[in-house]
Structures are given as structure tokens and as C-alpha cells.
Amino acid sequence: MALFRKRTAGKPGEWYYCLKHQKVEEGPECPAKDRFGPYPGRDEAAHAMELARERDLQWENDPRWHDASARDRGED
């Protein structure tokens, strides 16, 4: 008997964006390493890549995430 069972079916209403297949799926059809989510709806999952790009830009421009001393040394 296995200690851990692989969850093959997702819960109804859980939506994911599969990075490998570049598609929205209800319930986790692909491994966790290949997906974003869960999202509350299909529409949100469909815009997962846009949301990720927006968040990346916010983090890149957030001064709290940059080391001022590294920038002063020319390492940035």
C-alpha cells in the first residue's frame, strides 16, 4: 500500500493554467511543476501569464527588493 496517493482528479471549480500545454484546465491534469493556480475561475486562469508578467514588473521596480549596496558597487 502506497503512503501517498497521486491526486488525479481536481476539485470542481479549481482552475489552472498549464505551462507545458499552454491551456486552461479544470482540476490539476498536469504536474504541479507545470502549472499556475488554482484560480477561482476559468477566466482568471486564462490570464495567468499576463498576471505573472504584471507581477514580475512590479517586483522588478520595487525598491524594497533591490540591494542598494550591490548597486553602489556596480553589481546590479
DSSP file (Angstrom, degrees, kcal/mol; ACC not computed):
  #  RESIDUE AA STRUCTURE BP1 BP2  ACC     N-H-->O    O-->H-N    N-H-->O    O-->H-N    TCO  KAPPA ALPHA  PHI   PSI    X-CA   Y-CA   Z-CA
    1    1 A M              0   0    0      0, 0.0     2,-0.2     0, 0.0     3,-0.0   0.000 360.0 360.0 360.0 130.1    0.0    0.0    0.0
    2    2 A A        -     0   0    0      1,-0.1     3,-0.1     2,-0.0     0, 0.0  -0.460 360.0-145.2 -75.5 143.5    1.4    3.4   -1.0
    3    3 A L  S    S+     0   0    0      1,-0.2     2,-0.4    -2,-0.2    -1,-0.1   0.859  88.5  36.2 -74.1 -35.8    1.9    6.0    1.6
    4    4 A F  S    S-     0   0    0     -3,-0.0     2,-0.5     2,-0.0    -1,-0.2  -0.963  73.8-151.9-122.1 133.6    1.0    8.8   -0.7
    5    5 A R        -     0   0    0     -2,-0.4     2,-0.4    -3,-0.1    -2,-0.0  -0.869  22.3-120.0-104.5 137.1   -1.6    8.7   -3.5
    6    6 A K        -     0   0    0     -2,-0.5     2,-0.7     1,-0.1    -2,-0.0  -0.601  25.2-130.0 -74.2 126.8   -1.3   10.8   -6.6
    7    7 A R        +     0   0    0     -2,-0.4    -1,-0.1     1,-0.2     3,-0.1  -0.688  33.2 171.5 -80.1 114.5   -4.3   13.0   -6.9
    8    8 A T        +     0   0    0     -2,-0.7     2,-0.4     1,-0.1    -1,-0.2   0.736  58.6  54.5 -98.0 -25.5   -5.5   12.6  -10.4
    9    9 A A  S    S-     0   0    0     18,-0.0    18,-0.1    20,-0.0    -1,-0.1  -0.917  73.0-142.2-115.9 136.9   -8.8   14.5  -10.3
   10   10 A G        -     0   0    0     -2,-0.4    16,-0.1    16,-0.3    -2,-0.0  -0.360  29.5 -93.6 -86.3 171.0   -9.2   18.1   -9.3
   11   11 A K    >   -     0   0    0     -2,-0.1     3,-2.0     1,-0.1    16,-0.2  -0.601  49.0 -96.8 -80.1 143.7  -12.0   19.6   -7.3
   12   12 A P  T 3  S+     0   0    0      0, 0.0     3,-0.1     0, 0.0    -1,-0.1  -0.404 112.8  28.0 -59.0 134.2  -14.8   21.2   -9.3
   13   13 A G  T 3  S+     0   0    0      1,-0.3     2,-0.6    -2,-0.1    -2,-0.0   0.366  87.8 120.7  93.0  -5.0  -14.2   24.9   -9.6
   14   14 A E    <   -     0   0    0     -3,-2.0    13,-2.9    24,-0.1     2,-0.4  -0.837  43.6-170.2 -90.9 122.9  -10.4   24.7   -9.4
   15   15 A W  E     -AB  26  39A   0     24,-1.6    24,-2.7    -2,-0.6     2,-0.3  -0.926   6.5-179.7-118.9 140.3   -8.8   26.1  -12.5
   16   16 A Y  E     -A   25   0A   0      9,-2.7     9,-2.4    -2,-0.4     2,-0.5  -0.893  25.4-132.9-132.0 159.4   -5.2   26.0  -13.5
   17   17 A Y  E     -AB  24  36A   0     19,-2.3    19,-2.4    -2,-0.3     2,-0.6  -0.980  23.1-143.3-114.2 120.4   -3.0   27.2  -16.4
   18   18 A C  E  >> -AB  23  35A   0      5,-3.1     4,-1.2    -2,-0.5     5,-1.0  -0.730   9.5-165.5 -86.0 119.8   -0.7   24.5  -17.7
   19   19 A L  T  45S+     0   0    0     15,-3.3    -1,-0.2    -2,-0.6    16,-0.2   0.827  87.1  52.3 -72.6 -32.9    2.6   26.0  -18.8
   20   20 A K  T  45S+     0   0    0     14,-0.9    -1,-0.2     1,-0.2    15,-0.1   0.927 123.6  25.6 -70.5 -46.0    3.6   22.9  -20.7
   21   21 A H  T  45S-     0   0    0     13,-0.2    -2,-0.2     2,-0.2    -1,-0.2   0.519  98.7-133.0 -97.1  -6.9    0.5   22.7  -22.9
   22   22 A Q  T  <5 +     0   0    0     -4,-1.2     2,-0.3     1,-0.2    -3,-0.2   0.933  65.2 114.1  52.5  53.8   -0.4   26.4  -22.7
   23   23 A K  E   < -A   18   0A   0     -5,-1.0    -5,-3.1     2,-0.0     2,-0.3  -0.979  69.4-107.8-148.4 159.6   -4.0   25.8  -21.9
   24   24 A V  E     -A   17   0A   0     -2,-0.3     2,-0.4    -7,-0.2    -7,-0.2  -0.688  37.5-175.8 -86.8 139.4   -6.5   26.2  -19.1
   25   25 A E  E     -A   16   0A   0     -9,-2.4    -9,-2.7    -2,-0.3     2,-0.6  -0.997  26.0-128.8-138.7 144.1   -7.6   23.1  -17.3
   26   26 A E  E    S+A   15   0A   0     -2,-0.4   -16,-0.3   -11,-0.2   -11,-0.2  -0.816  85.6   1.9 -91.9 123.1  -10.2   22.4  -14.6
   27   27 A G  S    S-     0   0    0    -13,-2.9     2,-1.1    -2,-0.6   -11,-0.2   0.178 111.5 -60.1  77.7 152.8   -8.6   20.4  -11.8
   28   28 A P        +     0   0    0      0, 0.0     4,-0.1     0, 0.0    -1,-0.1  -0.553  60.9 159.5 -74.5 102.5   -4.9   19.6  -11.9
   29   29 A E        +     0   0    0     -2,-1.1    -2,-0.0     2,-0.1    -3,-0.0   0.772  65.6  46.8 -88.0 -30.0   -4.4   17.5  -15.0
   30   30 A C  S    S-     0   0    0     -3,-0.2     5,-0.1     1,-0.1    -5,-0.0  -0.686 102.3 -79.8-110.5 163.6   -0.6   18.1  -15.2
   31   31 A P    >   -     0   0    0      0, 0.0     3,-1.9     0, 0.0    -1,-0.1  -0.189  42.6-111.3 -60.2 154.6    2.1   18.0  -12.5
   32   32 A A  G >  S+     0   0    0      1,-0.3     3,-1.5     2,-0.2    -2,-0.0   0.808 115.1  64.5 -58.0 -32.9    2.4   21.0  -10.2
   33   33 A K  G 3  S+     0   0    0      1,-0.3    -1,-0.3     3,-0.0     3,-0.0   0.686 103.8  48.6 -66.3 -16.0    5.8   22.0  -11.7
   34   34 A D  G <  S+     0   0    0     -3,-1.9   -15,-3.3   -15,-0.1   -14,-0.9   0.187 106.2  63.1-108.4  15.3    4.0   22.7  -15.0
   35   35 A R  E <   -B   18   0A   0     -3,-1.5     2,-0.4   -17,-0.3   -17,-0.2  -0.970  58.3-143.5-145.2 156.6    1.1   24.8  -13.8
   36   36 A F  E     -B   17   0A   0    -19,-2.4   -19,-2.3    -2,-0.3     3,-0.2  -0.886  54.0 -20.6-107.2 145.8   -0.1   28.0  -12.2
   37   37 A G  E     -     0   0A   0     -2,-0.4   -21,-0.2     1,-0.3     2,-0.1  -0.762  36.8-115.2 134.5-176.9   -3.1   28.1   -9.9
   38   38 A P  E     -     0   0A   0      0, 0.0    -1,-0.3     0, 0.0   -22,-0.2   0.397  51.2-177.8 -82.1 154.5   -5.5   27.3   -8.6
   39   39 A Y  E     -B   15   0A   0    -24,-2.7   -24,-1.6    -3,-0.2     6,-0.0  -0.837  35.1-120.4-114.5 155.0   -7.6   30.2   -9.8
   40   40 A P  S    S+     0   0    0      0, 0.0     2,-0.3     0, 0.0     3,-0.1   0.706  90.0  13.2 -71.6 -18.3  -11.3   30.9   -8.8
   41   41 A G  S  > S-     0   0    0    -26,-0.1     4,-1.9     1,-0.1     5,-0.2  -0.974  76.0-105.8-153.5 166.3  -12.5   30.8  -12.4
   42   42 A R  H  > S+     0   0    0     -2,-0.3     4,-2.1     1,-0.2     5,-0.1   0.879 116.0  55.8 -60.2 -41.0  -11.6   29.9  -16.0
   43   43 A D  H  > S+     0   0    0      1,-0.2     4,-0.9     2,-0.2    -1,-0.2   0.904 106.9  48.5 -61.8 -43.7  -11.2   33.5  -17.0
   44   44 A E  H >4 S+     0   0    0      1,-0.2     3,-0.6     2,-0.2    -1,-0.2   0.908 111.5  50.2 -63.6 -42.2   -8.6   34.2  -14.3
   45   45 A A  H >< S+     0   0    0     -4,-1.9     3,-1.5     1,-0.2     4,-0.2   0.861 104.5  58.6 -64.4 -35.1   -6.7   31.1  -15.3
   46   46 A A  H 3< S+     0   0    0     -4,-2.1     3,-0.3     1,-0.3    -1,-0.2   0.765 108.5  46.1 -65.7 -24.3   -6.8   32.1  -18.9
   47   47 A H  T <X S+     0   0    0     -4,-0.9     4,-2.3    -3,-0.6    -1,-0.3   0.118  77.8 114.8-103.4  20.6   -5.0   35.4  -17.9
   48   48 A A  H <> S+     0   0    0     -3,-1.5     4,-2.2     1,-0.2    -1,-0.2   0.876  75.3  49.6 -60.5 -41.2   -2.4   33.7  -15.7
   49   49 A M  H  > S+     0   0    0     -3,-0.3     4,-2.2    -4,-0.2    -1,-0.2   0.888 110.7  49.9 -69.0 -38.2    0.6   34.6  -18.0
   50   50 A E  H  > S+     0   0    0      2,-0.2     4,-2.4     1,-0.2    -2,-0.2   0.921 111.3  49.3 -63.6 -43.7   -0.5   38.3  -18.1
   51   51 A L  H  X S+     0   0    0     -4,-2.3     4,-2.4     1,-0.2    -2,-0.2   0.901 110.0  51.3 -62.2 -41.6   -0.8   38.4  -14.4
   52   52 A A  H  X S+     0   0    0     -4,-2.2     4,-2.4     2,-0.2    -1,-0.2   0.907 109.9  49.5 -63.4 -42.2    2.6   36.8  -13.9
   53   53 A R  H  X S+     0   0    0     -4,-2.2     4,-2.2     2,-0.2    -2,-0.2   0.918 111.0  49.8 -62.6 -43.7    4.2   39.4  -16.3
   54   54 A E  H  X S+     0   0    0     -4,-2.4     4,-2.1     1,-0.2    -2,-0.2   0.915 112.0  47.6 -61.4 -43.8    2.5   42.3  -14.4
   55   55 A R  H  X S+     0   0    0     -4,-2.4     4,-2.6     2,-0.2    -1,-0.2   0.893 108.7  54.6 -66.2 -39.4    3.7   40.9  -11.0
   56   56 A D  H  X S+     0   0    0     -4,-2.4     4,-2.6     1,-0.2    -1,-0.2   0.926 109.2  48.0 -58.7 -45.0    7.3   40.5  -12.4
   57   57 A L  H  X S+     0   0    0     -4,-2.2     4,-1.7     2,-0.2    -1,-0.2   0.901 110.7  51.3 -63.3 -41.2    7.3   44.1  -13.5
   58   58 A Q  H  < S+     0   0    0     -4,-2.1     4,-0.3     1,-0.2    -1,-0.2   0.924 112.9  45.3 -61.5 -44.1    6.0   45.2  -10.1
   59   59 A W  H >< S+     0   0    0     -4,-2.6     3,-1.0     1,-0.2     6,-0.2   0.894 110.5  53.4 -68.3 -39.6    8.7   43.2   -8.3
   60   60 A E  H 3< S+     0   0    0     -4,-2.6    -1,-0.2     1,-0.2    -2,-0.2   0.841 114.3  42.5 -63.1 -32.4   11.5   44.5  -10.6
   61   61 A N  T 3< S+     0   0    0     -4,-1.7    -1,-0.2    -5,-0.2    -2,-0.2   0.363  87.7 106.6 -96.6   4.3   10.5   48.1   -9.9
   62   62 A D    X   -     0   0    0     -3,-1.0     3,-2.0    -4,-0.3     4,-0.2  -0.758  59.4-154.1 -87.4 115.0   10.0   47.7   -6.2
   63   63 A P  G >  S+     0   0    0      0, 0.0     3,-1.2     0, 0.0    -1,-0.2   0.729  89.8  69.7 -63.7 -20.1   13.0   49.3   -4.4
   64   64 A R  G 3  S+     0   0    0      1,-0.2    -5,-0.0     3,-0.1    -2,-0.0   0.708  97.4  52.6 -68.8 -17.1   12.5   47.0   -1.4
   65   65 A W  G <  S+     0   0    0     -3,-2.0     2,-0.4    -6,-0.2    -1,-0.2   0.360  95.0  83.0-100.5   4.8   13.7   44.1   -3.5
   66   66 A H  S <  S-     0   0    0     -3,-1.2     2,-0.8    -4,-0.2     3,-0.1  -0.914  76.2-130.9-113.1 136.8   17.0   45.7   -4.6
   67   67 A D     >  -     0   0    0     -2,-0.4     4,-1.8     1,-0.2     3,-0.3  -0.750  13.8-161.4 -85.9 110.0   20.1   45.8   -2.6
   68   68 A A  H  > S+     0   0    0     -2,-0.8     4,-2.2     1,-0.2    -1,-0.2   0.855  89.2  55.9 -61.6 -36.8   21.4   49.4   -2.6
   69   69 A S  H  > S+     0   0    0      1,-0.2     4,-1.4     2,-0.2    -1,-0.2   0.875 106.8  49.3 -67.0 -36.0   24.9   48.3   -1.6
   70   70 A A  H  4>S+     0   0    0     -3,-0.3     5,-2.6     2,-0.2     6,-0.6   0.890 110.8  50.8 -67.7 -38.7   25.2   46.0   -4.6
   71   71 A R  H ><5S+     0   0    0     -4,-1.8     3,-1.2     1,-0.2    -2,-0.2   0.897 107.8  53.0 -64.9 -39.9   24.0   48.8   -6.9
   72   72 A D  H 3<5S+     0   0    0     -4,-2.2    -1,-0.2     1,-0.3    -2,-0.2   0.823 107.8  51.4 -65.6 -31.0   26.6   51.1   -5.4
   73   73 A R  T 3<5S-     0   0    0     -4,-1.4    -1,-0.3    -5,-0.2    -2,-0.2   0.493 118.5-111.8 -83.4  -4.0   29.4   48.6   -6.1
   74   74 A G  T < 5S+     0   0    0     -3,-1.2    -3,-0.2    -4,-0.4    -2,-0.1   0.681  84.0 121.9  82.8  18.2   28.2   48.2   -9.8
   75   75 A E      <       0   0    0     -5,-2.6    -4,-0.2     1,-0.2    -5,-0.1   0.567 360.0 360.0 -89.2  -9.6   27.0   44.7   -9.3
   76   76 A D              0   0    0     -6,-0.6    -1,-0.2    -5,-0.2    -5,-0.1   0.456 360.0 360.0 -79.2 360.0   23.4   45.4  -10.4
